[in-house]
Amino acid sequence: MSLIRLNDVSVGFEKTPVLREAFFRLEPGDRVGLIGRNGSGKSTILKLILGQVAPDLGTVSLDPGVTTAYFSQFSELNGESSILEVLDGLFAHIKDIEAELAAIDAAIAADPADSPRLDTLIHRQSELFEDMDRLDGWDYQRSIDKVLTTLGFSDAHRACSIDELSGGWRNRAALAKILLEAPDVLLLDEPTNYLDVAGVEWLEGWFRTFKGATIIVSHDRTFLDSVVTRIVEVENFHLHEYPGNFAEYVVAKQFRLKSLESQFQHESELLAFEAEGISDRREAAKAASKGLANQLARIKKSRAPRPVDQIITEIYAGLYVKDVLCRVDSLGKSYDGRTLFRDLSFEIGRGHRIAVIGANGSGKSTLLRALTGEEPADSGSVSWAKGAGMVSYNQVLEELNDDDTVTHAVNAMPDSLALTATKKSVHRFLAMFQFSDADLKQRIGNLSGGQRARVAMAQCLLSGASVLLLDEPTNHLDLSSTQVMERALQHFPGAVVVVSHDRFFTEKVANRRLVFGDAAEISVHAA
């Protein structure tokens, strides 16, 4: 019996379709990776399952008794409680058993050996022991500690109220709660955002023992490879299923696209032939047939593979970059008596793509802020070459003006390549980032989080800066936009310094690694 069923579901918002005739089944033990472009309907599918959105047509049904848990970047917890109090509350039933066992122990100790109720107490005690074994209740405190430790919670984070935590830590707290609840069905929307590599790897290991089913919306390809058993892609308002993990999906989709390309070619030839026949038979239909032929030509042109690399290299053809862009000498920084890094020295040069790797809280983001001057270092120096422009993706994202249009935002930088490259190449570049002509006229304030991230990334890539500083740039981008960004960074003639937990991304992009280890030890080496 399927745990969750979507049967011929269609849904739209304000006359804009999101899903059409969608069919989906979630079986026990399924691990489904749900992928698709920003705004394609992934989160809508999760909301349909949760009952937060009703379908316009079709049905959504859950097996009776199925328990579900939902995590998103906007999950909310009781802000007045600490995360320890929240997680402790999940085991109230076990605490009740512990309290009854303690009462029985006290009664047995107080009663004489020939007490008539002794047998009853011992029998009840045996039942409660069995309940504790079945619920794995003896180690629940250790389970809480293990989850919080792995997700990076310090003693201070555990003790303070959730309202005092940053947005990222509140998300981790919500994830910790869900992992300990272990429901029948997990619905996870970007669960690896704000986790470091160690946290993501632990989550992958946790899934090996999780016996329930899950639907995961994620752009983290290595995580999907490790966890999922099939991929469901939301594309053109429909759901397309591919068996296996993400790597197997890539191969299977290539075959599907080749099949569709061949099918399109045959159909377009037949339609063109039909249009010619109409033109020959009926002079009155000549204009219509020309329109059809022109439309077919446009479709064929749009379906042809785009020379992605050529588009990107045309954009960067006029960007001059010096050999040495920045020198970091004996840099040091501490917080609350804890040394994040000391005596750190390295160069940022033309063509360098440096991945900054390390556990959460090790000082990676602090290093990026020290490079921009946003965070003063305790010792050492950061020396930028004269004229070496630098741009921070996170600052650009934070400073987007809600009243601005996408077009104006992309062209906002004083040295923007959008002002020096040809309009055609810039337009093609933005089209690769999924910006249509209508999108370019949109106000920033009307965009989703993923769309805003694409605007900020396009703005950085077209900024004309010699150095790009990127802190977790894949967190809010869909897979298609991430792939375009990867190609752009590989061709970018300047330097890139990127903090990321996305292993697939860093392995593709980086040619150098700056690794934060224990005791503020940092190693710099080739990737």
C-alpha positions, -999 to 999 in steps of 0.1 A, spaced: 0 0 0 14 34 -10 20 58 19 12 89 -2 -6 92 -35 -10 121 -59 -35 111 -86 -40 133 -117 -33 165 -97 -34 199 -112 -27 231 -93 -21 268 -101 -19 302 -85 -35 333 -99 -41 317 -133 -5 305 -134 -2 267 -137 23 249 -114 14 213 -119 -7 195 -145 -19 159 -144 7 149 -118 9 113 -107 31 102 -78 34 73 -53 56 71 -22 61 35 -11 75 23 23 113 27 23 114 51 -7 141 77 -8 129 102 -34 150 132 -46 127 159 -58 145 183 -82 136 211 -106 142 247 -113 133 275 -88 96 281 -89 89 248 -108 66 235 -80 88 214 -57 77 231 -25 41 231 -37 42 192 -39 53 191 -3 25 215 7 0 194 -11 11 164 9 9 184 41 -26 197 33 -14 233 32 -24 236 -5 -55 220 -21 -53 207 -57 -75 223 -83 -81 189 -98 -72 153 -88 -67 139 -53 -39 138 -27 -42 110 -1 -22 96 27 -24 61 42 -43 62 75 -21 64 105 10 76 86 30 101 106 48 129 86 74 155 96 84 185 75 116 205 75 122 237 55 145 267 59 115 284 75 106 258 101 94 273 134 98 261 170 87 274 203 110 304 205 109 308 243 123 273 249 158 261 245 166 234 220 174 210 249 139 216 263 122 211 229 141 178 223 136 167 259 98 172 254 98 146 226 105 119 251 78 128 276 63 92 273 97 77 282 100 101 312 66 89 323 79 53 322 110 63 341 89 80 368 67 49 371 98 26 373 113 49 400 80 47 420 80 9 416 116 7 428 107 27 459 76 6 466 96 -27 462 123 -14 486 97 -3 512 75 -34 511 84 -65 531 94 -96 511 61 -113 517 40 -83 507 9 -95 487 14 -67 460 51 -76 454 42 -99 425 21 -72 409 48 -46 412 74 -70 397 51 -79 368 44 -42 361 81 -35 363 88 -62 337 62 -47 314 78 -13 317 113 -27 310 100 -43 278 85 -9 268 118 8 274 136 -18 253 110 -15 225 112 23 225 150 24 229 143 46 258 174 39 279 197 60 257 174 89 247 197 115 265 227 101 245 206 103 213 198 140 220 235 148 227 246 129 196 223 148 173 231 182 188 269 176 188 269 164 152 249 195 141 274 217 159 255 229 189 277 243 216 267 244 253 257 280 249 235 272 218 218 244 238 210 266 268 198 298 252 162 303 239 155 295 203 146 331 197 182 341 205 196 318 178 204 330 143 182 319 114 207 292 105 209 278 140 171 278 142 170 257 111 195 233 126 173 231 157 143 222 136 163 195 118 174 180 151 138 178 163 127 160 131 156 135 131 147 125 167 110 122 159 118 96 132 83 97 116 70 73 89 75 100 62 101 127 62 96 158 39 128 177 37 132 210 19 170 217 14 181 199 46 218 203 39 218 241 38 238 256 68 254 222 75 291 217 71 306 187 54 308 167 86 272 174 93 261 164 58 281 132 60 265 124 94 230 130 79 239 106 51 249 80 76 217 86 96 196 78 65 212 43 63 194 34 95 162 54 90 134 29 82 108 53 70 103 69 36 114 104 26 110 131 -1 140 154 -3 141 187 -21 179 193 -26 204 208 -49 233 189 -32 242 163 -58 266 143 -37 240 141 -9 213 129 -34 238 104 -48 243 90 -13 207 89 -1 180 86 -27 168 56 -46 149 75 -73 147 110 -87 115 129 -95 120 160 -117 94 187 -119 96 200 -155 71 218 -177 43 214 -150 48 175 -150 66 150 -129 92 128 -146 106 98 -127 141 83 -130 152 52 -110 184 54 -91 204 82 -76 215 115 -91 243 101 -112 220 75 -127 194 103 -134 220 123 -154 226 93 -177 189 84 -180 178 120 -188 204 122 -215 189 92 -232 154 107 -227 164 140 -243 180 123 -272 148 104 -278 128 136 -275 151 153 -299 147 126 -325 110 126 -320 109 164 -323 130 163 -355 106 138 -371 75 157 -360 89 191 -372 97 176 -406 62 162 -409 46 195 -398 68 215 -422 58 191 -450 21 196 -441 26 234 -441 40 232 -476 10 211 -487 -14 237 -472 4 264 -490 3 246 -524 -34 237 -521 -48 269 -507 -35 303 -516 -56 318 -488 -36 299 -462 -2 312 -473 2 337 -445 -8 311 -419 16 286 -433 44 311 -433 37 318 -396 37 281 -389 70 276 -407 86 306 -389 73 292 -356 88 258 -364 121 274 -372 121 293 -340 114 261 -320 142 242 -337 166 271 -330 156 272 -293 160 235 -289 194 234 -305 222 230 -279 236 263 -266 273 269 -268 275 276 -231 312 280 -230 313 304 -259 286 326 -243 306 328 -211 340 335 -227 325 363 -248 313 379 -216 348 377 -200 369 385 -231 374 422 -221 382 416 -184 418 424 -176 432 407 -145 465 411 -128 487 381 -118 487 388 -81 454 402 -67 458 399 -29 484 390 -4 474 377 31 502 379 56 503 364 91 465 370 96 451 361 129 416 363 145 401 352 179 367 352 194 360 350 232 395 336 238 392 310 211 417 313 182 400 308 148 432 312 128 467 326 133 498 333 111 477 326 80 495 336 48 486 330 12 482 347 -21 451 351 -43 461 352 -80 447 352 -114 430 318 -121 429 308 -85 397 291 -74 401 285 -37 377 264 -18 377 271 20 368 239 38 362 232 75 337 225 102 309 250 111 323 276 135 359 271 125 363 306 110 356 302 73 330 330 70 351 352 94 380 348 70 359 360 41 347 390 61 384 398 70 393 398 33 366 423 26 375 444 56 340 439 71 357 421 100 389 435 114 417 410 120 435 409 153 469 406 136 485 405 102 474 422 70 453 419 38 468 438 9 448 442 -23 466 450 -56 457 485 -69 427 483 -92 419 447 -82 381 449 -78 365 425 -53 328 416 -48 311 396 -20 281 375 -32 265 376 3 268 414 6 252 418 -29 224 394 -19 218 412 14 218 447 -2 194 440 -31 169 468 -34 133 455 -33 122 485 -55 148 478 -82 141 458 -113 161 427 -122 176 445 -153 187 475 -133 202 453 -105 222 432 -129 236 464 -145 241 482 -112 278 477 -107 299 507 -120 323 483 -139 296 458 -149 304 437 -179 268 441 -189 278 476 -200 308 466 -220 299 432 -235 275 430 -264 238 431 -256 233 398 -273 259 379 -252 246 395 -220 210 385 -229 221 349 -237 240 348 -204 209 359 -184 187 335 -204 210 306 -192 202 318 -157 165 313 -165 157 351 -168 131 356 -194 123 391 -208 93 393 -184 115 383 -155 140 411 -162 112 436 -157 102 422 -123 107 441 -91 132 424 -67 106 426 -39 83 403 -59 109 375 -63 113 343 -44 144 335 -23 158 314 -51 152 340 -77 168 367 -56 199 344 -52 201 341 -90 199 379 -94 228 383 -69 249 356 -85 243 371 -120 252 405 -107 285 392 -92 295 372 -123 289 403 -145 303 428 -119 337 433 -136 355 425 -103 387 405 -104 379 385 -73 346 369 -63 340 360 -26 312 334 -23 299 321 10 277 290 5 266 302 -30 247 270 -38 224 272 -8 195 289 -26 202 281 -63 185 253 -82 206 227 -100 204 243 -134 216 277 -120 243 260 -100 256 243 -132 257 276 -151 275 292 -122 300 263 -122 307 268 -159 311 306 -154 335 302 -125 356 277 -144 360 303 -172 363 333 -150 398 348 -156 400 363 -121 401 346 -87 374 329 -67 374 323 -30 344 301 -20 331 287 13 309 257 6 298 224 21 287 212 -14 314 186 -22 303 181 -58 305 218 -64 339 223 -48 354 193 -66 343 207 -100 353 243 -94 383 244 -70 420 242 -80 432 251 -45 420 242 -10 423 262 22 414 237 49 406 247 85 417 219 109 418 215 146 436 240 169 434 268 144 457 249 120 451 258 84 466 241 53 467 255 18 473 231 -10 463 222 -46 429 207 -51 
